[in-house]
Amino acid sequence: MSRHLERLLEIDSLIRGREKQTSTSLANALEVCDRTIRNDLDFLRDRFSAPLEYSKQKGWYYTNNEWRLPSINLSKGEVFALVLGAGMLSAYAGSGYEAELRTSIQKLSERLPENTWIDLQQLADERVIFRSGAQMINLDPTIWQLLLEASNTKHSIWMRYYTASRDQESERIVDPYLLHIYRATNPYLIGFCHNRQDYRWFRVDRIKEIKILPDIFTVDPNFDKEKHLQQIFQYEVGEKTFTVKVKFNAQTAPFIREREWHPSQEIEEHQDGSLTLTLQSSGLNDLKRWILSYGTGSIALEPPELVDLIKKEIKEMSNHYEF
């Protein structure tokens, strides 16, 4: 994509946003001079007949919000990749976005011969199958879009949130820092919770209602997203970081070697084919469930808090069964 086209797309996005845009604000956002912005705006109006107007109250705006920039030419390979993307989205993120994506792909496909488009769609639908490990989540596209907007414009949000572990709803004020999709099926909001005065993870499909607030937040300069993500196992955030050691027997070890489970992991190989996995994590409950999933193939060695959690879980589980 050329820099000029990229700039036109960014200008279009900013004008459609919530904030008032002037030539100066657009120039500052795109880090170019006012003259470049004026030329780009003229180009949009002259070449693409963009219905652009300016007023002191609104700044730059479209008199017809239905107007869109002409679609970009795509190759057959690029359209096929988008078709596959729609299938992945259907399998992993729910059906709400799938419909919107397929509609967009259909519009883009109009630039291809009809037979070519039918062949591509049939190939994607019949020869490539995506299956998630669990049932699709019920993701509300409206809530997702509002989260994207609030995160992009750095506006705080009010939300009504359902906590599954307590089986109750609560109202919260949150500064939305990041949107993180874990294991391709679970979308999470990572942000600063005003109620808890700390960073928290919220599963997006458990957000029942959301409102974008007029308050603009500043991301904590001490918040390092990479470091934050590396300190957790799966999606559990704790207040203390632990050194975790788990031994896997020779039969289970191949399943552990074949992937990276955590950025901090280290593997110690043993002569009998077993291995010990060491990592740093700030949460223990997800680790407990993960270790137990391997049954007798795994043994938690450290920390003592994790060992105690597993012992307690096994004891309580045994009470459900007669031996």
C-alpha positions as CSV (number, residue, x, y, z in Angstrom):
1,M,0.0,0.0,0.0
2,S,1.4,3.4,-1.0
3,R,2.0,6.0,1.7
4,H,-0.4,8.4,0.0
5,L,-3.2,5.8,0.0
6,E,-2.4,4.9,3.6
7,R,-2.6,8.6,4.6
8,L,-6.0,9.0,2.8
9,L,-7.4,6.0,4.7
10,E,-6.1,7.4,8.0
11,I,-7.7,10.8,7.2
12,D,-11.0,9.1,6.4
13,S,-10.9,7.2,9.7
14,L,-10.1,10.3,11.7
15,I,-12.9,12.3,10.1
16,R,-15.4,9.5,10.9
17,G,-14.2,9.4,14.5
18,R,-15.7,11.1,17.6
19,E,-13.2,13.9,17.8
20,K,-13.5,17.2,15.9
21,Q,-10.9,17.3,13.2
22,T,-9.3,20.4,11.7
23,S,-6.5,20.6,9.1
24,T,-4.0,21.2,11.9
25,S,-5.2,18.3,14.0
26,L,-5.1,16.0,11.0
27,A,-1.6,17.2,10.2
28,N,-0.5,16.6,13.8
29,A,-2.0,13.1,13.9
30,L,-0.4,12.1,10.6
31,E,2.9,13.9,11.3
32,V,2.8,15.9,8.0
33,C,2.5,19.6,7.2
34,D,-0.9,21.5,6.8
35,R,-0.3,21.9,3.1
36,T,0.0,18.1,2.6
37,I,-3.4,17.7,4.4
38,R,-5.0,20.4,2.3
39,N,-3.8,18.6,-0.8
40,D,-5.1,15.3,0.4
41,L,-8.5,16.8,1.2
42,D,-8.7,18.3,-2.2
43,F,-7.7,15.0,-3.7
44,L,-10.5,13.2,-1.9
45,R,-13.0,15.7,-3.2
46,D,-11.7,16.0,-6.8
47,R,-10.7,12.4,-7.5
48,F,-13.2,10.5,-5.3
49,S,-16.0,13.0,-5.1
50,A,-15.9,12.9,-1.3
51,P,-18.8,15.0,0.2
52,L,-16.4,16.9,2.5
53,E,-17.4,20.1,4.3
54,Y,-15.9,22.2,7.0
55,S,-17.5,24.2,9.8
56,K,-16.1,25.8,13.0
57,Q,-18.5,23.7,15.1
58,K,-17.9,20.3,13.4
59,G,-14.5,20.7,11.8
60,W,-14.1,18.5,8.7
61,Y,-17.1,16.1,8.2
62,Y,-19.0,14.2,5.5
63,T,-22.3,15.5,4.5
64,N,-23.2,12.0,3.5
65,N,-22.0,9.4,5.9
66,E,-22.8,6.6,3.5
67,W,-20.0,7.7,1.2
68,R,-17.0,5.4,1.2
69,L,-13.5,5.3,-0.4
70,P,-13.4,3.1,-3.5
71,S,-12.4,-0.5,-2.6
72,I,-8.8,-1.5,-3.3
73,N,-8.0,-4.0,-6.0
74,L,-7.2,-7.4,-4.6
75,S,-5.6,-10.5,-6.2
76,K,-7.3,-13.9,-6.2
77,G,-4.9,-15.0,-3.4
78,E,-5.8,-12.0,-1.3
79,V,-9.6,-12.5,-1.7
80,F,-9.1,-16.2,-0.9
81,A,-7.2,-15.3,2.3
82,L,-10.2,-13.1,3.3
83,V,-12.6,-15.9,2.6
84,L,-10.6,-18.2,4.9
85,G,-10.5,-15.4,7.5
86,A,-14.3,-15.4,7.5
87,G,-14.3,-19.1,8.2
88,M,-11.8,-18.7,11.0
89,L,-13.9,-15.9,12.5
90,S,-17.0,-18.1,12.4
91,A,-15.2,-20.9,14.2
92,Y,-13.4,-18.9,16.8
93,A,-15.2,-15.6,17.4
94,G,-18.8,-16.2,16.9
95,S,-21.2,-15.5,14.0
96,G,-21.8,-11.8,14.5
97,Y,-18.6,-10.7,12.8
98,E,-18.7,-13.4,10.2
99,A,-21.7,-11.9,8.5
100,E,-20.1,-8.5,8.3
101,L,-16.8,-9.9,7.0
102,R,-18.6,-12.0,4.3
103,T,-20.5,-9.0,3.2
104,S,-17.3,-7.0,2.8
105,I,-15.7,-9.9,0.9
106,Q,-18.6,-10.1,-1.4
107,K,-18.2,-6.4,-2.3
108,L,-14.5,-6.9,-2.9
109,S,-15.2,-9.9,-5.0
110,E,-17.1,-7.8,-7.5
111,R,-13.8,-6.9,-9.0
112,L,-13.2,-10.5,-9.9
113,P,-14.9,-12.5,-12.7
114,E,-18.0,-14.3,-11.4
115,N,-16.7,-17.8,-12.1
116,T,-13.4,-17.1,-10.3
117,W,-15.2,-15.8,-7.2
118,I,-17.5,-18.9,-7.1
119,D,-14.5,-21.2,-7.4
120,L,-12.6,-19.5,-4.6
121,Q,-15.6,-19.5,-2.3
122,Q,-16.3,-23.2,-3.0
123,L,-12.7,-24.1,-2.4
124,A,-12.7,-22.3,0.9
125,D,-16.0,-23.7,2.1
126,E,-15.4,-27.3,1.1
127,R,-11.7,-28.0,1.3
128,V,-10.6,-25.9,4.4
129,I,-12.3,-26.6,7.7
130,F,-11.8,-24.7,11.0
131,R,-12.9,-26.1,14.3
132,S,-12.5,-24.5,17.7
133,G,-11.8,-26.5,20.8
134,A,-15.1,-25.5,22.4
135,Q,-18.4,-24.1,21.5
136,M,-18.4,-20.6,19.9
137,I,-18.8,-17.7,22.3
138,N,-21.6,-15.2,22.0
139,L,-19.7,-12.1,21.0
140,D,-21.8,-8.9,20.6
141,P,-20.3,-7.0,17.6
142,T,-21.6,-3.7,19.0
143,I,-19.8,-4.1,22.3
144,W,-16.7,-5.1,20.5
145,Q,-16.8,-2.1,18.2
146,L,-17.3,0.2,21.2
147,L,-14.3,-1.3,23.0
148,L,-12.2,-0.8,19.9
149,E,-13.3,2.8,19.6
150,A,-12.7,3.5,23.3
151,S,-9.3,1.9,23.3
152,N,-8.3,3.8,20.2
153,T,-9.5,7.2,21.4
154,K,-8.4,6.5,25.0
155,H,-11.8,7.1,26.5
156,S,-12.8,5.5,29.8
157,I,-15.8,3.2,29.7
158,W,-18.7,2.2,32.1
159,M,-19.7,-1.4,31.8
160,R,-22.0,-3.9,33.4
161,Y,-20.0,-7.1,33.8
162,Y,-20.9,-10.7,34.7
163,T,-18.3,-12.5,36.9
164,A,-18.7,-16.2,36.4
165,S,-16.8,-17.3,39.5
166,R,-19.2,-15.3,41.7
167,D,-22.3,-15.7,39.5
168,Q,-23.1,-12.0,39.8
169,E,-23.0,-8.7,37.8
170,S,-21.2,-5.5,38.8
171,E,-20.8,-2.0,37.4
172,R,-17.3,-0.9,36.7
173,I,-15.3,2.1,35.3
174,V,-12.4,0.9,33.2
175,D,-9.6,2.4,31.1
176,P,-9.4,0.0,28.1
177,Y,-5.7,-0.5,27.4
178,L,-5.6,-3.7,25.2
179,L,-7.9,-6.2,23.6
180,H,-6.3,-9.7,23.7
181,I,-7.7,-12.8,22.1
182,Y,-6.5,-15.9,24.0
183,R,-6.4,-19.3,22.3
184,A,-8.3,-17.8,19.4
185,T,-11.6,-18.2,21.2
186,N,-11.6,-16.0,24.3
187,P,-11.4,-12.2,23.7
188,Y,-10.3,-10.3,26.8
189,L,-10.2,-6.6,27.7
190,I,-7.1,-5.7,29.6
191,G,-7.4,-2.4,31.4
192,F,-7.1,-0.3,34.6
193,C,-10.2,-1.0,36.8
194,H,-11.1,2.1,38.8
195,N,-13.1,0.0,41.2
196,R,-10.1,-2.2,42.1
197,Q,-7.4,0.4,41.4
198,D,-5.4,-2.2,39.5
199,Y,-5.0,-3.9,36.1
200,R,-7.7,-6.5,35.4
201,W,-8.8,-8.8,32.6
202,F,-12.4,-8.9,31.5
203,R,-13.8,-11.5,29.1
204,V,-15.6,-9.5,26.4
205,D,-18.5,-11.9,26.0
206,R,-19.3,-11.4,29.7
207,I,-19.7,-7.6,29.2
208,K,-23.5,-7.1,29.3
209,E,-23.7,-3.4,28.7
210,I,-21.1,-0.7,27.8
211,K,-21.0,3.1,27.5
212,I,-18.1,5.3,26.3
213,L,-17.5,8.1,28.9
214,P,-16.3,11.6,28.0
215,D,-13.3,11.1,30.3
216,I,-10.0,10.7,28.5
217,F,-7.4,8.5,30.2
218,T,-3.6,8.4,30.0
219,V,-2.0,5.0,29.8
220,D,0.2,4.4,32.9
221,P,3.8,4.9,31.7
222,N,4.9,2.1,34.0
223,F,2.5,-0.4,32.2
224,D,4.6,-2.6,29.9
225,K,2.2,-4.7,27.9
226,E,4.8,-7.3,26.9
227,K,6.0,-7.7,30.4
228,H,2.5,-7.9,31.7
229,L,1.6,-10.7,29.3
230,Q,4.8,-12.6,30.0
231,Q,4.0,-12.6,33.8
232,I,0.8,-14.6,33.4
233,F,-0.1,-18.2,32.5
234,Q,-3.0,-18.4,30.1
235,Y,-5.1,-15.4,31.3
236,E,-4.9,-15.3,35.1
237,V,-3.3,-12.3,36.7
238,G,-2.0,-12.4,40.3
239,E,-0.3,-10.0,42.6
240,K,2.9,-12.1,43.1
241,T,5.2,-13.7,40.6
242,F,6.1,-17.4,41.3
243,T,8.8,-19.6,40.0
244,V,6.9,-22.7,38.8
245,K,8.4,-26.2,38.3
246,V,6.5,-29.1,36.9
247,K,7.9,-32.5,36.0
248,F,6.3,-34.5,33.1
249,N,7.0,-38.2,32.7
250,A,8.5,-39.8,29.5
251,Q,5.0,-40.5,28.0
252,T,3.8,-37.0,28.5
253,A,7.0,-35.1,27.7
254,P,6.7,-35.2,23.9
255,F,3.4,-33.1,24.2
256,I,5.2,-30.5,26.3
257,R,8.3,-30.3,24.0
258,E,6.2,-29.6,20.8
259,R,5.1,-26.1,21.8
260,E,6.0,-23.0,23.8
261,W,3.7,-22.8,26.8
262,H,5.1,-19.6,28.2
263,P,7.7,-16.9,27.1
264,S,9.8,-17.5,30.2
265,Q,9.8,-21.3,30.0
266,E,13.0,-23.4,30.4
267,I,13.1,-27.2,29.9
268,E,15.4,-29.5,31.6
269,E,15.7,-32.9,30.0
270,H,16.2,-36.1,32.0
271,Q,17.9,-39.4,31.0
272,D,14.7,-41.4,31.3
273,G,12.9,-39.2,28.8
274,S,11.0,-37.1,31.3
275,L,11.5,-33.4,31.6
276,T,11.1,-30.5,34.1
277,L,9.4,-27.3,32.9
278,T,10.2,-24.1,34.7
279,L,8.4,-20.8,34.1
280,Q,7.5,-17.5,35.9
281,S,3.8,-16.8,36.5
282,S,1.8,-14.4,38.6
283,G,-1.3,-16.7,38.9
284,L,-1.6,-20.3,40.1
285,N,-5.2,-21.4,39.5
286,D,-4.9,-21.8,35.7
287,L,-1.6,-23.6,36.2
288,K,-3.4,-26.0,38.7
289,R,-6.1,-26.8,36.1
290,W,-3.5,-27.2,33.3
291,I,-1.3,-29.6,35.4
292,L,-4.3,-31.7,36.5
293,S,-5.3,-32.1,32.8
294,Y,-2.2,-34.3,32.3
295,G,-3.3,-36.6,35.2
296,T,-0.5,-38.9,36.4
297,G,1.8,-37.6,33.7
298,S,2.6,-34.5,35.6
299,I,3.9,-33.6,39.1
300,A,4.0,-30.0,40.4
301,L,7.3,-29.4,42.3
302,E,7.2,-25.7,43.0
303,P,6.1,-23.4,44.5
304,P,4.6,-24.9,47.7
305,E,1.4,-22.8,47.2
306,L,0.8,-24.5,43.9
307,V,1.5,-28.0,45.3
308,D,-1.0,-27.3,48.1
309,L,-3.7,-26.1,45.6
310,I,-3.3,-29.4,43.7
311,K,-3.4,-31.6,46.8
312,K,-6.6,-29.8,48.0
313,E,-8.2,-30.2,44.5
314,I,-7.4,-33.9,44.3
315,K,-8.7,-34.5,47.8
316,E,-11.9,-32.8,47.1
317,M,-12.3,-34.6,43.8
318,S,-11.8,-37.9,45.5
319,N,-14.8,-37.2,47.7
320,H,-17.1,-37.3,44.7
321,Y,-16.1,-40.9,43.9
322,E,-16.2,-44.2,45.8
323,F,-13.1,-46.4,45.8
